Amino acid sequence: MMKAPERSPVPGEPLTDQAVAETRKDKLLEAIHSRRATVGVIGLGYVGMPLAAGALRAGFDVLGFDYDGAKVDAVNRDEAEGSTSADVDGAAASPRRRLEATTNMARTHEADAAIICVPTPLNKHGTPVLDHVLAAIDAIATSLRPGQLVVLESTTYPGTTEEVLLPRLAQSGLRVGTDYFLAFAPERVDPGNEDFPLTRIPRVVGGVTPDCTDVACALYSQLVPEVVPVSSARAAEMTKLLENSFRTVNIALVNELTRICSRWDVNIWEVIEAAKTKPFGFMPFYPGPGVGGHCIPIDPVYLSWRARESAMESRLIDLATLINAQMPAYVVRRVADALNERRKSLKGSGILVLGIAYKPNVSDTRESPALDIITELQERGAVVEFSDPHVATVSVNGTALASIDLAKATLADADCVLIVTDHEGFDWELVAREASLVVDCRNALPTGANAHVVKL
């Protein structure tokens, strides 16, 4: 039996839910397409700040939120990283384009689109910590108004948007997909990657309802060249975890093969270079001292935790996580073996660590394997110093260490130079020439060029 078409609203009669939804959706879409919408970004860190700059560049007024008053003040002074006019291609020069930051979360009602970009770490037991997400969504729920779009970008486990965010927003009395719109759009920021800034990375969007997906896609289509809608918020959440679990497993594979190749006196770097000449069926991944940063060490654990909550196993991911976590200890063993070959003990030896950030050309030390490596070197009696052009100081086991200049004398004085992060700012020719022993975890120095260079 065919459904009868709904009547057009009669003056004095209340609008149907469908009519209300269509009206609010159309008004928000019009505001987005005309750039009259205000974009709110909650969390002005490595994800939120580029997003705010991108929205500003696209012609939106942007209201940024952060609990860090110093960061907010820096943004408002146009001094925060990613907030300068140059970083947004001069967009801030237009009087229609304005970026304001605040610590007042009650102002989230001013945003037509409120996008949550806050940290989602793990606790020491490997359990997701959603405190920052909950604080953000509770602040939004307190002043949620009809016609708003709420988007979560923070990486989390499948089901978070519908099972955690939606019930809190429902306490406002407003209806999702009718009065307001809710979606998940996983962040895909790669700090330091100049080839793929935010404006060149396709975005995946999944809404709680089809209208939620439509509205969120409309917003992101103003910011990036391609938007990929999926059937649900849960599918979007899973997409992010698949991306980084894929990387975790393949990094673990090549790290395991590195240890095997070392035993057999085979150069893993040569093997990878040869294998990647195959034009199909192979994608190169590279070994290293471990994994770090905001994604690879964290995201697959979210998936494993969620699987256990559902009485399922994710054995491949768990094993890959374990293999990668063992790499810092393996690096220390390689350093000890290299010193032993020169009749030196690790205890009492001076070790100069090059690079303490988790990846090249950034200052981010979160989850950096260098921290675990330094900790174990110190526990085994080594005297450790580090040099990093992007990191001035770092705390290891409660002790502050300061970066030292990479100079001829510095290299010559070290019993072993350990390359952990291959920043472009390092003078590799100087390292190869002046260091008496190098353990190279990143293939930064030419293979076979020097007998005193030991590859991972």
Secondary structure in CASP SS format (residue, H / E / C, confidence):
PFRMAT SS
TARGET T0000
AUTHOR 0000-0000-0000
METHOD secondary structure of the structure
MODEL  1
M C 1.00
M C 1.00
K C 1.00
A C 1.00
P C 1.00
E C 1.00
R C 1.00
S C 1.00
P C 1.00
V C 1.00
P C 1.00
G C 1.00
E C 1.00
P C 1.00
L C 1.00
T C 1.00
D H 1.00
Q H 1.00
A H 1.00
V H 1.00
A H 1.00
E H 1.00
T H 1.00
R H 1.00
K H 1.00
D H 1.00
K H 1.00
L H 1.00
L H 1.00
E H 1.00
A H 1.00
I H 1.00
H H 1.00
S C 1.00
R C 1.00
R C 1.00
A C 1.00
T E 1.00
V E 1.00
G E 1.00
V E 1.00
I E 1.00
G C 1.00
L C 1.00
G C 1.00
Y C 1.00
V C 1.00
G H 1.00
M H 1.00
P H 1.00
L H 1.00
A H 1.00
A H 1.00
G H 1.00
A H 1.00
L H 1.00
R H 1.00
A C 1.00
G C 1.00
F C 1.00
D E 1.00
V E 1.00
L E 1.00
G E 1.00
F E 1.00
D C 1.00
Y C 1.00
D C 1.00
G H 1.00
A H 1.00
K H 1.00
V H 1.00
D H 1.00
A H 1.00
V H 1.00
N H 1.00
R C 1.00
D C 1.00
E C 1.00
A C 1.00
E C 1.00
G C 1.00
S C 1.00
T C 1.00
S C 1.00
A H 1.00
D H 1.00
V H 1.00
D C 1.00
G C 1.00
A H 1.00
A H 1.00
A H 1.00
S C 1.00
P C 1.00
R C 1.00
R C 1.00
R C 1.00
L E 1.00
E E 1.00
A E 1.00
T E 1.00
T C 1.00
N C 1.00
M H 1.00
A H 1.00
R H 1.00
T H 1.00
H H 1.00
E H 1.00
A C 1.00
D C 1.00
A E 1.00
A E 1.00
I E 1.00
I E 1.00
C C 1.00
V C 1.00
P C 1.00
T C 1.00
P C 1.00
L E 1.00
N C 1.00
K C 1.00
H C 1.00
G C 1.00
T C 1.00
P E 1.00
V C 1.00
L C 1.00
D H 1.00
H H 1.00
V H 1.00
L H 1.00
A H 1.00
A H 1.00
I H 1.00
D H 1.00
A H 1.00
I H 1.00
A H 1.00
T H 1.00
S C 1.00
L C 1.00
R C 1.00
P C 1.00
G C 1.00
Q C 1.00
L E 1.00
V E 1.00
V E 1.00
L E 1.00
E C 1.00
S C 1.00
T C 1.00
T C 1.00
Y C 1.00
P C 1.00
G C 1.00
T H 1.00
T H 1.00
E H 1.00
E H 1.00
V H 1.00
L H 1.00
L H 1.00
P H 1.00
R H 1.00
L H 1.00
A H 1.00
Q C 1.00
S C 1.00
G C 1.00
L C 1.00
R C 1.00
V E 1.00
G C 1.00
T C 1.00
D C 1.00
Y E 1.00
F E 1.00
L E 1.00
A E 1.00
F E 1.00
A C 1.00
P C 1.00
E C 1.00
R C 1.00
V C 1.00
D C 1.00
P C 1.00
G C 1.00
N C 1.00
E C 1.00
D C 1.00
F C 1.00
P C 1.00
L H 1.00
T H 1.00
R H 1.00
I C 1.00
P C 1.00
R E 1.00
V E 1.00
V E 1.00
G E 1.00
G E 1.00
V C 1.00
T C 1.00
P H 1.00
D H 1.00
C H 1.00
T H 1.00
D H 1.00
V H 1.00
A H 1.00
C H 1.00
A H 1.00
L H 1.00
Y H 1.00
S C 1.00
Q C 1.00
L C 1.00
V C 1.00
P C 1.00
E C 1.00
V E 1.00
V E 1.00
P E 1.00
V C 1.00
S C 1.00
S C 1.00
A H 1.00
R H 1.00
A H 1.00
A H 1.00
E H 1.00
M H 1.00
T H 1.00
K H 1.00
L H 1.00
L H 1.00
E H 1.00
N H 1.00
S H 1.00
F H 1.00
R H 1.00
T H 1.00
V H 1.00
N H 1.00
I H 1.00
A H 1.00
L H 1.00
V H 1.00
N H 1.00
E H 1.00
L H 1.00
T H 1.00
R H 1.00
I H 1.00
C H 1.00
S H 1.00
R H 1.00
W C 1.00
D C 1.00
V C 1.00
N C 1.00
I H 1.00
W H 1.00
E H 1.00
V H 1.00
I H 1.00
E H 1.00
A H 1.00
A H 1.00
K C 1.00
T C 1.00
K C 1.00
P C 1.00
F C 1.00
G C 1.00
F C 1.00
M C 1.00
P C 1.00
F C 1.00
Y C 1.00
P C 1.00
G C 1.00
P C 1.00
G C 1.00
V C 1.00
G C 1.00
G C 1.00
H C 1.00
C C 1.00
I C 1.00
P C 1.00
I C 1.00
D H 1.00
P H 1.00
V H 1.00
Y H 1.00
L H 1.00
S H 1.00
W H 1.00
R H 1.00
A H 1.00
R H 1.00
E H 1.00
S C 1.00
A C 1.00
M C 1.00
E C 1.00
S C 1.00
R H 1.00
L H 1.00
I H 1.00
D H 1.00
L H 1.00
A H 1.00
T H 1.00
L H 1.00
I H 1.00
N H 1.00
A H 1.00
Q C 1.00
M H 1.00
P H 1.00
A H 1.00
Y H 1.00
V H 1.00
V H 1.00
R H 1.00
R H 1.00
V H 1.00
A H 1.00
D H 1.00
A H 1.00
L H 1.00
N H 1.00
E C 1.00
R C 1.00
R C 1.00
K C 1.00
S C 1.00
L C 1.00
K C 1.00
G C 1.00
S C 1.00
G E 1.00
I E 1.00
L E 1.00
V E 1.00
L E 1.00
G C 1.00
I C 1.00
A C 1.00
Y C 1.00
K C 1.00
P C 1.00
N C 1.00
V C 1.00
S C 1.00
D C 1.00
T C 1.00
R C 1.00
E C 1.00
S C 1.00
P H 1.00
A H 1.00
L H 1.00
D H 1.00
I H 1.00
I H 1.00
T H 1.00
E H 1.00
L H 1.00
Q H 1.00
E H 1.00
R C 1.00
G C 1.00
A C 1.00
V E 1.00
V E 1.00
E E 1.00
F E 1.00
S E 1.00
D C 1.00
P C 1.00
H C 1.00
V C 1.00
A C 1.00
T E 1.00
V E 1.00
S E 1.00
V E 1.00
N C 1.00
G C 1.00
T E 1.00
A E 1.00
L E 1.00
A E 1.00
S C 1.00
I C 1.00
D C 1.00
L C 1.00
A C 1.00
K H 1.00
A H 1.00
T H 1.00
L H 1.00
A H 1.00
D H 1.00
A C 1.00
D C 1.00
C E 1.00
V E 1.00
L E 1.00
I E 1.00
V C 1.00
T C 1.00
D C 1.00
H C 1.00
E C 1.00
G C 1.00
F C 1.00
D C 1.00
W H 1.00
E H 1.00
L H 1.00
V H 1.00
A H 1.00
R H 1.00
E H 1.00
A C 1.00
S C 1.00
L C 1.00
V E 1.00
V E 1.00
D E 1.00
C C 1.00
R C 1.00
N C 1.00
A C 1.00
L C 1.00
P C 1.00
T C 1.00
G C 1.00
A C 1.00
N C 1.00
A C 1.00
H C 1.00
V E 1.00
V E 1.00
K E 1.00
L C 1.00
END
